[in-house]
Amino acid sequence: MIKSMTGYGRQEYVTEDYKILVEIKSVNHKYCDISLKLPRHLNMFDAHIRNILHGYISRGKVDVYINYEDYTKAGISIKYNNNIAAEYINTLNRIGNDFGLSNDINAAMLSRYPEVITVEEITTDENLLKEIVSKATIEAAEKFVKSRETEGANLKKDILEKLDYLSECVDFIEERYPKVLEEYREKLYAKVSELIGSVNIDESVLATELIVYSDRICVDEEMVRLKSHIEAMKSELENKGSIGRKLDFIAQELNREANTTLSKSSDIAISNKAIDLKTAIEKIREQVQNIE
């Protein structure tokens, strides 16, 4: 199934301790350009996340946003050191006894003494966090790919309709071409008869002129190549994987043959149809630019 390079995927994963939100969006690009925006706590997983994404994305300018919230009491823990507090109290009591001083220390004052109360950062379980981030990224990437496939199906349908129209244009030109020669032959006979005032016309001279004219406006080869390119694009649209670059090349070849057809034409009907060909091909090229 073909994929558009435009897509969006979002996945939120919540546990008792963490909340991970992954958003992926993309637009068309010649190559695979992934911009990954991570909070500081997840920087260690940058390479791992990129490896996951490259498994789902081969082309496009992709922006990935990952938001991280920690519910573990802001990631810190307050510790009360009972032994140290006891040492301070014993020492203060001895000082009071030695110098006859009253000891009016209270809990608030004691808590200010060094090491009585300490603030420690809770160690994050990196393996668990990596597992959560990986799962959220994978599920977001799967939704992202699904949106690309849906858009790709719409692009495929539109391109196939335009290719069918190209085939109709080719059929019209092939049918019209012999009539153009016949019309030119009739005009040529009429013009020569008018000029020389006789119906005894040298057929060999007129035949030579018709052959020269026929060669000049002949688009048989162009029609054959157009048909071949149309079928090649239809066949390629049925393939899987990254086909955007190949489709773009085929569209360029279609445009080349349409240009040649238009430059050779001296018939208004064929010229108009060649212009229709070019217009439809240009629309196909615009659509192909969005295919991965």
PyMOL commands that set and color helices and strands:
alter all, ss='L'
color gray80, all
select helices_A, chain A and resi 40-54+73-75+82-99+107-111+126-196+203-217+220-237+244-264+268-288
alter helices_A, ss='H'
color red, helices_A
select strands_A, chain A and resi 7-14+18-27+32-37+60-70+76-80+117-121
alter strands_A, ss='S'
color yellow, strands_A
deselect
rebuild
show_as cartoon
